[in-house]
Amino acid sequence: MLVSEDEFHRVADSTLYNLQEKFEEYGDSIQSDGFDIDFGNQVLTLKLGNLGTYVINKQTPNRQIWLSSPVSGPSRFDWDQTHKAWVYRRTKANLLSLLEDEVESLCGKPITLS
């Protein structure tokens, strides 16, 4: 069942803002060339220089967060009310766990997003 639009905006906005903050802290800690974060028009872009670019954005009609990853490709995450997490239905992947694993493997330093 889809969450209400108001609930979707509240949870999705909170997720995107938290990701932006955590990525900014992480970027300061790793001092990587080409590391850049941009957030605007409900789209969060994480650039890792020659390692690739992540794009994370809200899809309000579907009540989803969409991820484009240089590692795992495109994914669509639904809010799981029971687990309080964004989950990709096809693989059961958790958005924050997936990003932690991929960004750590690309940059060589652990990151905690949850």
Disulfide bonds with the S-S distance in Angstrom:
none
